Amino acid sequence: MRGYVLTFRPTTGRGIVVTESGRACPFTTSDHHADLHGGDFIQCQVKPTDAATAHTGWCNVMHVEVLQSGTDRLAAAAAPLARELFRTVQMETLVH
């Protein structure tokens, strides 16, 4: 499956990916991707959740490959600011 990351929290491994068809899919991954950010275009494998949690709409995402970083799509002048923002936000989540 291909799509883009709408949100991702590396501390919990949970986020939302929007598929090519436009479906927003909440996901969880055991692959701890500290370098995964909102706006990143990704390719991954999706494994359905078990029957007990299927009604929640959550899916398990495995083997995530970043095809294009969300910051790469920004204007050259804005990319360093966005990277600094990502570093700051991640550091804040680690502090608490």
C-alpha positions, 0 to 999 in steps of 0.5 A: 500500500502507498499513501502519506502519513497524516500523523505519527507518534514515535513513542507509541508507534501509532498514527494515521496514514491516508491511502492512495484511494483517500481512506484515512487508516489509523495504524500501529507499527512495531517498527519504531520509526523515529524518522517518520513524520507527517507528510511523508509518502510511504509504502508499507504492508498492511496486516488486518487487525484481529477479529476482536479489534476489527471494528475499530478500523485500526490496521497493523502496518509493517515494513514501512519504507519512506519514499519521499520525506514531507520536508523534501516537498517544501521550498528549499528555504522552509525545509531547515525550519521544518526539520528543526520543528520535527527535532524540537517536537520529538525532544519535547515528547521524550522529556515528558 
